[in-house]
Amino acid sequence: MPEVRSSGHSPLRAHLGTATVAQTSKSAVSRVSKPAKRVISNAMPTWKSATQQVWKPALRTGAAGRMVTIPRCAPPLATRHSSLPFVLVNMAMTADGKIATANRAISSFGSRRDREHLLELRATADAVMAGARTVDSAKINLGPGPAKYRRLRINRGLDEYNLRVIISGSGSLNPEAEVFQRRFSPIIILTTRRAGERGLKKLRALADDLIVCGEREIDFQTALKWLREKWEIKRLLCEGGGELNGALFRAGLVDELHLTICPKMFGGREAPTIVEGSGIPKLADATQLKLKSMRRIGSELFLVYDVQRRPS
């Protein structure tokens, strides 16, 4: 098992009135240990919650946050595996199986209802995860969206703002990407030793927590266990891209697939699909899916699959 190293601080988690408070200043890389609970000051940005009140961070840089009263929370959604998060993958694809054009110029093409579906799923997750290319190329912040979705989160016993997890095996991330401009919740970066010391230094400037897990490829089994233990992530929503999805499926870590089929055709042999990477050598290695539900809204199909295959 590769060595796991982390820099960062304790998460804010508040379930059924139990407060755990996060700290956001940076620290040097150290071996992973169970984070201590700690009270912080009101320096921006902060994520603070208690039994009946929650810190609401400002949505604009330099603006002041405020304390707001929230109702007593319901229990968090259940998961099937106590040592790992329940992992959902949510993707939209064209009728010919593409998630973007070959030149990556178009990667958002679903309907308004598909966008609402994305936000509804985010409202069920402790954290939202995406790959470096996805956050670099699209104007996304991986947040919960408008107030009505944040209220859904609170009513489900979740924090108002989900955690954000970004994957970059090489350590290459654009500091000007949209996700780094909106500091409403902690950002966790997973990387490998390929990033090098110079790359790690740059990542620490962007992240609230950083984990090095693997030499050249991320050991997702270990990384997800770390996310479950340190950040108490029980439900993790992955939004691609294809390389990240492929790695999670190959590792047997995906529990559920949400797939929107959109009435468009992109073509292009270089256009990415929902699962990229090395693929499988034989049919017996294919990930087995079981259709859980199917809805047609307009000309789009919304499919949900249970993933049947998980390594022992």
FENTA-V975579 format. One line per field, one symbol per residue. ss: DSSP state (h for helix, s for strand, l for the rest). burial: # if it has 24 or more other C-alpha atoms within 12 Angstrom, else .. Layout:
ss->???
burial->???
This chain:
ss->lllsssssllllsssllssslllllllllsslllllllllllllllllslllsssslllllllllssssllllllllllllllllssssssssslllllllllllllllllhhhhhhhhhhhllllssssshhhhhhlllllllllhhhhhhhhhlllllllsssssllllllllllhhhllllllssssslhhhhhhhhhhhhhhllsssssllllllhhhhhhhhhhhllllsssslllhhhhhhhhhlllllsssssssllllllllllllllllllllhhhlllsssssssssllsssssssslllll
burial->...##############.######.#.....#..#........########.#####............##.#..#.......###########..#####.....#####..#..######################.######...##########################....###############.#...##..############..############.#################################...#....######..........#............########..#..
